[in-house]
Amino acid sequence: MHKRMTPGARAELADAIRPRYATAATKEKRKILEQFIAATDYHEKSAIRILNSAPAAKRRQSRRRTSLYDEAVRAALIVLWEASDRVCGKRLKALLPILLPALERNGHLKLDEQIRPKILSMSAATVDRLLRASSDPKRTDGTMTNREAGALTSSRTTGRR
């Protein structure tokens, strides 16, 4: 069975063959075209169009953004999360403007001036994302996840088990 080429491999092959195809005589072009079609499984008209076209522009490599939130921000967020009894990110986000000054006022937390605005401006989804790495699903301390606690509470109130 014939193994298919990836689109990237097809483009590389076309780029390699294109200069030779452009300078070849008619009979030689036919041979090059037949070999290209056999290798790529392109239709003849598509292969001609590809070999007569200019090479495709190189695609820009995507750059990964540097994180706005370093380990110090994450550590401060974990302290706030623990102080709020590990509530979800959406509730913690709403609680941060109240909780942060209270913990600082009572001496439980001291934040740098660069960290404070980052914590107060982060979204609930970012809070969840930063805390996800710190929560261990195989806890040995006997605590339950919110889902486990919700399932237990709902089965008690409805009488179902």
N, C-alpha and C positions, 0 to 999 in steps of 0.2 A: 504494500500500500504506500502511496505517495505521501510523504510527510510535508505538511504545509509550512510555509515560511511566515515568520512574524512580520507585521507591517514595518517594523524598524529594519529588519534584515532586507526586506524588499527595497526600501528606500536606499539603504547602503549599496545594494547591488546596482540599482539604477544610477546612483551617483558615480559608481566606479565604471560603469559601461558607457554612460552618456558621452564623454569626450571622444571615445573611440567610434561610437555610432555616428556622431556628428561629422567626423572627417572621413568616414568610410565611403566607398563606392556603392552603387545600388546593389550589386550581387552580395557584397560583403555585409551590407546593412541587413539583407534578408537573412543571412546566416546568424548574425548577432541577434536579430529580432526573434528568430526561432528558438535560439538557445535561451534567451531571456524569458520567452513565453513558457518554455518547458520548465524552467526553474521556478517561476513565480505563479504559474496558473492564471496569469492575466489573459483577458481576451485580446485578440490581435490589435484592435483599434485602441484599446486602453494602453497597451504596451507602447504603441507608436506615439501616442500622445505624451506618455510619461518620458520616453527617451528624447522627444523633441523639445520638451519643456525645460525651463531653467531649473536648476536645483532648488529644492525647497529651502526656505530660510531656516537657519538653525533656531530651534526653540530655546527660549531663555530658561535656564534652570531655575526652578522655584527655590527661594531661600526660606529657610525656617526662621521665623521670628524669634528674637530673644525674649525670654520670659520677663514679664513686668514684675512678677512676684518671686523673689528669691527665698531662700530657706529661712531667713529671719522673719519674713512676712508670714510664711507658712507656720512657723513655730508659734508666733503670736496668735495666729488664727486658731491653732490647736488649743492654746490656753483659754481663749474665749469660748471655744466650742465645749471644752470640758466644764468650764464654769457655768455654761448654760444647760448642762446635763445632756450634752450631745444631741441637740435638736437638729432638724434638717437645715439645709443651706438657706432655704427660703425664709424660714422663721429666724434663723441666726442673722441673716442680712437685715431683717427688720429690727432685731434686738440690738445690733451693734452700736447704734448711736446712744443707747441707754446704758448698755453693759460696759462699754469701753471706759467712759468717764468714771463709772462707779468702781470698777476694778483699779483704775489708776488712783482714784481718791483714797481708797482703802489700802493702797500699797501692795496689791497683789500683782500688778503689772506696770511696767515702765517701758513705754515705747519711744523710739527715736522719732524725730519730726519727719523723717522720710517715710517711715512705715505707716504712721497714723493715716495720712490721706489715702494711701493705697488700700488699706483695710476698709476704710469707710466708703471707698468708691467702687470696690469690686462687686460684680453681679452675684446673684444667688447661685447661678450655674458655676461660676468660678470658685465660689466657696465650696460647693459640692465637689468639684474637680480636685481642688487642693486637699480637701479632707479625705477623699476616697483613698489616697495612698496611705493615709495614716490609720484608717480603720481596718482592723484585722477580722475577717469573717470567721476565723477559727478562734474566737475568744475563749480564754480559760478562766476569766474572772467571773463568769456566771451572768454577765449582763446580756440583755436581748437586743436585737435590732428593733427599729421602729415597726417594721413589718411583723416581726414575731410578736411584739407586744400588742399591736393592733389586732392580730388574729386571735390572740388569747382573750383580749377584752371583748371582741365581738362575739366570740363563742360563749362567753359567760353571760352576756346581756341577752342573747337571743335564745339561750337554752339549748343550742345545738353544740355538739362536740365534733 
